[in-house]
Amino acid sequence: MKFSGALRGSAFALVLALMPAAAQAESLRQALESAYTNNPNIMSALLSVKASAEDIVRAKSAKMPQLDFNGTLGTSYNAAGTGKFTDPALKLSLNYQQNLFDNFQTEASVEGARALTEVSKYALRNEEQNVLLSAVQAYMNVVRDTQLVKLRQENVAFFEAQVDSADNRLRLGEGTKIDVSQAQTRLAAAEASYRSALASLQTSQASYERWIGHKPKNLSTDFKFGGVLPKSIEEATVSAEESHPAILSARAAIRAAQSNSDAAQAAFGPSLALSASVCGYGCFSTDPYKGGVTSTVGLSLSVPIYRGGGLGATVRKANLNQIKSEVDALAARDQVREAVISSWSTLQNATAQIEAANSSVTSGQLVVDGTVQERDVGQSTTLDVLNAQAELTSARETLISATTSKVIASFALVAAAGRLTPAELGLNVEVKSADGYIATVEDVWQELRSIDE
């Protein structure tokens, strides 16, 4: 059939494109290293951590000295007198302000900002896990779909041979038109299935390029987990509660909410501020050009009495948010536990499916070979051969899918346990961290210097 020949030709070209020289092979470990280094999602999360660190500085600034230089130049017009503008008057002064005490509101705000920065740090770790797991899924999907394309191409070739055999038997008077039609029907279905596999492979390739940063090259499924993969569901659960970034982020969010509640409560207390100014030129209103320096120093005490209900609403909202953060932490814990159980069950199921599929493939091949021989001596029909091949193909596809599912489930279990990190996997990459940036911006005098981002 001309169509089938073209189909095989396109498959051969696709296989050549997907399987270049061994020197260009890319292991799963190399793909994960590329994904971690190049994926923009991780870089975006890292920038979010740095941005949240600036809120620590903003919170600290509430009790830091505020120093301003002021210069004014002006004139006035006296319509009732001279009818002229007065000579320009210049005034130069230096002003200083500092909040000395605010009932510990600033301290609570600083602690809250630090907790939210910690939330962002754990969000970065969580995003790393998500990216690495997505990279594994994209990698294994390409491996799976490449194998399915090859398998279904072989299936098309088998059914083509059965169509030719049925035609020959019909011409020799040993077969029927029904045999030919049945073989042609299975061939058409095999060709459609093959085209579907090609489409799935193209989709998987696009996903691979998105997560890993380049096109796939001669992939394999070999990966050494070492001691990272939990040996039991209990071990995975304990590890998740201790290390999973979603749980740690939820705990940090509770601290942030508690600090915000403390800051809202502190707003009811007194505040004390120091202010000072030094005027160096144009300090006297009666004679702007008279020399001399003037200075003022003062303390201001403020005690809130009534603010229209705003302070009370702020406190109530902060308290509600604190309760909500605790509820959210419980939800995060339950979601992580669910992920642990789900990935563990998927892993066990895939392992069992692989064992069953291996047995089915071995026996199915024997059945196909035997049925073909029986058909040739008239003990079986063409339909028996077609059915046996269909069952064998189904078993092979199950084996391919189960093998892929096992690898993905293994990484999903590692992620659910909070261990899917570059350090735990032993990836040869520079771990992205904003700790250095945070330490730099927490320097209270950093505004006077430049910051290396």
C-alpha positions in Angstrom: 0.0 0.0 0.0 1.4 3.4 -1.0 0.1 5.1 2.1 1.7 2.6 4.4 5.0 2.9 2.6 5.0 6.6 3.1 4.1 6.1 6.7 7.1 3.8 7.3 9.3 6.3 5.5 8.2 9.1 7.8 8.7 6.9 10.8 12.2 6.1 9.8 13.0 9.8 9.4 11.5 10.5 12.8 13.6 7.8 14.5 16.7 9.1 12.9 15.9 12.6 14.1 15.2 11.3 17.6 18.2 9.0 17.9 21.4 10.8 16.8 24.9 9.6 17.5 25.7 8.2 20.9 28.0 11.1 21.6 24.9 13.3 21.7 23.0 11.1 24.1 21.4 12.9 27.1 20.8 11.0 30.3 18.0 11.8 32.7 20.5 13.3 35.2 21.8 15.7 32.5 18.3 16.7 31.5 17.5 17.5 35.1 20.7 19.6 35.4 19.7 21.5 32.3 16.2 22.1 33.5 17.4 23.4 36.9 19.9 25.7 35.3 17.8 27.1 32.5 14.1 27.0 33.5 12.7 30.5 33.9 10.2 29.4 36.6 13.0 28.9 39.1 14.6 32.2 38.2 11.2 34.0 38.7 10.9 32.4 42.1 14.4 33.5 43.0 13.6 37.0 42.1 10.5 36.9 44.2 12.6 35.9 47.2 14.9 38.9 46.6 11.9 41.2 46.2 10.4 40.0 49.5 13.7 40.7 51.3 13.3 44.4 50.5 10.3 44.4 52.8 12.6 43.6 55.7 14.5 46.8 54.9 11.3 48.8 54.6 10.1 47.5 57.9 13.4 48.3 59.6 13.4 51.9 58.2 10.5 52.8 60.5 12.9 53.3 63.4 16.0 54.4 61.4 17.2 58.0 61.3 15.6 60.1 58.5 17.9 62.9 57.3 16.8 65.4 54.7 18.4 68.5 53.1 16.0 71.3 52.3 16.5 74.3 50.2 13.9 77.0 49.3 14.1 80.0 47.1 11.2 82.4 46.9 9.9 85.9 46.7 6.6 87.7 47.5 4.6 90.5 45.9 3.1 93.3 48.0 0.3 94.9 46.0 -0.8 97.3 48.8 2.8 98.6 49.4 5.5 99.0 46.8 3.7 97.0 44.2 6.9 95.1 43.5 8.3 91.7 44.1 10.7 91.5 47.1 14.2 90.3 46.6 14.6 86.5 46.3 15.2 84.8 49.7 17.2 81.6 50.0 16.9 79.2 52.9 19.1 76.1 53.5 18.4 73.7 56.3 19.1 70.1 57.4 16.3 68.1 59.1 16.5 65.0 61.2 13.7 62.7 62.4 13.7 59.4 64.1 11.0 57.2 65.7 12.4 56.3 69.1 9.6 54.1 70.4 6.4 52.8 68.8 5.2 50.2 71.3 7.3 47.5 69.4 5.3 47.8 66.3 8.4 48.1 64.1 9.9 45.0 65.7 6.8 43.0 65.0 6.7 44.3 61.4 10.4 43.3 60.9 9.7 39.8 62.2 6.7 39.5 59.9 8.7 40.6 56.9 11.4 38.1 57.7 8.8 35.3 58.0 7.3 36.3 54.6 10.8 36.2 53.1 11.1 32.7 54.5 7.8 31.9 52.8 9.3 33.0 49.5 12.4 30.9 50.1 10.3 27.8 50.6 8.2 28.8 47.6 11.5 28.7 45.6 12.3 25.3 46.9 8.8 24.1 46.0 9.1 25.6 42.5 12.4 23.7 42.1 10.7 20.5 42.9 7.8 21.2 40.5 10.2 22.0 37.7 12.4 18.9 38.3 9.3 16.7 38.4 7.9 18.3 35.3 11.2 17.8 33.6 11.1 14.1 34.5 7.6 13.7 33.2 8.5 15.5 29.9 11.7 13.3 29.6 9.9 10.0 30.2 6.9 11.0 28.0 9.3 11.4 25.1 10.9 8.0 25.9 7.5 6.4 26.1 6.1 7.9 23.0 9.3 7.1 21.0 8.9 3.5 22.0 5.2 3.5 21.1 5.9 5.0 17.7 8.4 2.2 17.0 6.0 -0.5 18.4 3.1 0.7 16.3 5.2 1.0 13.2 6.1 -2.7 13.7 2.4 -3.4 14.2 1.6 -1.7 10.9 4.2 -3.8 9.2 2.8 -7.0 10.7 -0.7 -6.2 9.6 0.5 -5.3 6.1 2.1 -8.7 5.9 -1.2 -10.3 7.0 -3.1 -8.4 4.3 -0.6 -9.7 1.7 -0.8 -13.2 3.1 -4.7 -13.1 3.0 -4.6 -11.9 -0.6 -2.2 -14.7 -1.6 -4.3 -17.3 0.2 -7.4 -15.9 -1.5 -5.8 -16.2 -4.9 -4.8 -19.7 -4.1 -8.3 -20.6 -3.0 -7.3 -21.2 0.6 -8.8 -18.1 2.0 -11.8 -15.9 1.8 -12.6 -12.2 1.1 -13.6 -12.0 4.8 -10.0 -12.8 5.8 -8.8 -10.0 3.5 -11.3 -7.5 4.8 -10.5 -8.3 8.4 -6.8 -7.9 7.9 -7.4 -4.6 6.0 -9.6 -3.4 8.9 -6.9 -4.1 11.5 -4.3 -2.5 9.2 -6.3 0.7 9.0 -6.7 0.8 12.8 -3.0 0.2 13.2 -2.2 3.1 10.9 -4.5 5.4 12.8 -3.0 4.3 16.1 0.5 4.9 14.6 -0.5 8.5 13.5 -1.8 9.1 17.0 1.5 8.0 18.5 3.3 10.4 16.2 1.1 13.3 17.3 1.7 12.4 21.0 5.4 12.3 20.4 5.4 15.8 18.9 3.5 17.1 21.9 5.9 15.4 24.3 8.9 16.9 22.4 7.4 20.4 22.8 6.9 19.8 26.5 10.5 18.5 26.8 11.8 21.6 25.1 9.8 23.8 27.4 11.0 22.3 30.7 14.5 21.2 29.8 15.4 24.0 27.4 16.4 22.1 24.2 15.2 19.3 21.9 15.5 15.7 23.1 18.6 13.7 22.1 18.8 9.9 22.4 17.2 9.5 25.8 17.4 6.6 28.3 15.7 5.8 31.6 18.7 4.9 33.7 18.9 6.9 37.0 20.5 6.0 40.3 18.4 7.3 43.3 20.7 6.1 46.0 19.1 6.7 49.4 16.8 9.5 48.2 13.9 7.2 47.3 11.9 6.3 50.5 11.7 2.6 51.3 8.3 2.8 53.0 5.3 5.0 53.1 6.0 5.8 56.8 9.5 7.0 55.9 8.1 9.2 53.1 5.4 10.7 55.4 7.9 11.5 58.2 10.3 13.1 55.6 7.5 15.1 54.1 6.4 16.6 57.4 10.0 17.5 58.2 11.3 18.7 54.8 8.5 19.4 52.3 8.7 23.1 51.3 4.9 23.5 51.2 4.6 22.5 54.9 7.6 24.6 55.9 6.2 27.5 53.9 2.8 27.1 55.7 4.6 27.2 59.1 6.5 30.4 58.1 3.2 31.9 57.0 1.8 31.3 60.5 4.7 33.2 62.0 4.1 36.0 59.6 0.5 36.2 60.5 1.3 36.2 64.2 3.7 39.1 63.7 1.1 41.0 61.8 -1.3 40.5 64.6 1.3 41.8 67.1 2.0 44.8 65.0 -1.8 45.6 64.8 -2.1 45.3 68.6 1.0 47.6 69.0 -0.7 50.4 67.0 -2.9 51.1 70.1 0.2 52.1 72.1 2.1 55.3 72.4 4.9 56.4 70.1 7.8 58.8 70.7 9.7 60.6 68.0 12.7 62.8 67.9 13.0 65.7 65.5 15.8 68.2 64.9 16.7 70.8 62.3 19.7 73.0 61.6 19.3 76.1 59.4 22.5 77.4 57.9 21.4 80.3 55.6 18.3 82.5 55.4 17.2 81.5 58.8 15.7 84.8 60.0 12.4 86.0 58.6 13.1 89.6 59.4 16.4 89.7 57.6 16.9 86.7 55.2 20.5 87.8 54.5 21.5 88.0 58.1 24.2 85.4 58.9 24.1 82.9 61.7 22.9 79.3 62.3 19.7 78.3 64.1 18.7 74.9 65.3 15.8 73.2 66.9 15.3 69.9 68.8 12.1 68.4 70.0 10.4 65.2 71.2 6.8 64.4 70.2 4.6 61.9 72.1 1.5 60.5 70.4 -1.1 58.3 72.1 -4.0 57.1 69.9 -7.5 57.7 71.4 -9.9 57.2 68.6 -9.2 56.5 64.9 -12.7 55.9 63.6 -12.6 52.2 64.2 -9.7 51.6 61.8 -7.3 50.2 64.5 -9.9 47.7 65.8 -10.7 46.5 62.2 -7.0 46.0 61.6 -6.6 43.9 64.7 -9.6 41.8 63.9 -8.5 41.2 60.4 -5.0 40.3 61.6 -6.4 37.8 64.1 -8.6 36.3 61.4 -5.6 36.0 59.0 -3.7 34.3 61.8 -6.4 31.7 62.3 -6.6 31.3 58.5 -2.9 30.6 58.3 -3.2 27.8 60.8 -6.1 26.3 58.8 -4.1 26.6 55.6 -1.1 24.8 57.2 -3.4 21.9 58.1 -4.6 21.8 54.5 -1.0 21.9 53.2 -0.1 19.0 55.5 -3.1 17.0 54.3 -2.3 17.7 50.6 1.3 16.6 51.1 0.2 13.4 52.9 -2.2 12.7 50.0 0.6 13.2 47.5 2.8 10.7 49.5 0.1 8.0 49.5 -0.8 8.6 45.9 2.7 8.5 44.6 3.5 5.4 46.7 0.4 3.6 45.4 1.2 4.5 41.8 4.7 3.2 42.3 3.5 -0.1 43.7 0.9 -0.4 41.0 3.4 0.3 38.2 5.8 -2.3 39.6 3.0 -4.9 39.6 1.9 -3.9 36.1 5.5 -4.3 34.8 5.7 -7.8 36.2 2.4 -8.8 34.7 3.1 -7.1 31.4 6.5 -8.9 31.1 4.8 -12.2 31.5 2.0 -11.2 29.0 4.5 -10.1 26.4 6.5 -13.4 26.7 3.4 -15.6 26.4 1.8 -13.3 23.9 4.7 -13.7 21.5 4.5 -17.4 21.7 0.8 -17.3 21.0 1.2 -15.1 17.9 4.0 -17.4 16.5 2.0 -20.5 17.2 -1.2 -19.1 15.8 0.5 -18.0 12.6 1.8 -21.6 12.2 -1.6 -23.1 12.9 -3.2 -20.7 10.4 -0.7 -21.8 7.7 -1.8 -25.4 8.2 -5.4 -24.6 8.4 -5.9 -25.1 12.1 -6.5 -21.4 12.9 -8.1 -18.5 11.0 -6.7 -15.2 10.0 -8.9 -13.6 12.6 -7.2 -15.7 15.3 -3.8 -14.3 14.1 -5.1 -10.8 14.1 -6.6 -11.1 17.6 -3.4 -12.7 19.0 -1.3 -9.8 17.5 -3.7 -7.2 19.0 -3.3 -8.8 22.4 0.5 -8.9 22.1 0.6 -5.2 21.1 -1.7 -4.3 24.0 0.6 -6.1 26.4 3.7 -4.4 25.0 2.0 -0.9 25.2 1.1 -1.7 28.8 4.7 -2.6 29.6 6.0 0.6 28.0 3.4 2.8 29.9 4.0 1.0 33.2 7.8 1.4 32.9 7.3 5.1 32.3 4.8 5.4 35.2 7.2 3.7 37.6 10.0 6.2 36.9 7.7 9.2 37.2 6.0 7.8 40.3 9.5 7.3 41.9 10.4 10.9 41.4 6.9 12.0 42.5 7.4 10.0 45.7 10.8 11.7 46.2 9.1 15.1 45.6 6.3 14.3 48.0 8.9 13.4 50.7 10.5 16.9 50.1 13.7 15.4 48.8 13.5 16.4 45.1 16.3 18.9 45.3 19.6 19.4 43.4 21.6 18.5 46.5 19.6 15.3 47.3 19.8 14.2 43.7 23.5 15.0 43.5 23.0 17.2 40.4 26.1 19.0 39.2 24.6 22.5 39.4 25.0 25.7 41.4 22.0 25.8 43.8 20.1 29.0 43.4 19.8 30.9 46.7 19.0 34.5 47.8 20.7 34.2 51.2 23.6 36.4 50.2 21.3 39.0 48.8 19.1 39.0 51.9 22.2 39.4 54.2 23.3 42.4 52.1 20.0 44.3 52.1 19.6 43.7 55.8 22.6 45.9 56.4 20.9 49.0 57.7 23.3 51.4 55.9 23.1 49.7 52.5 21.2 52.7 51.0 24.5 54.5 51.1 26.2 51.9 48.9 25.4 49.9 45.8 24.1 46.4 46.0 25.5 43.7 43.7 22.5 41.7 42.6 
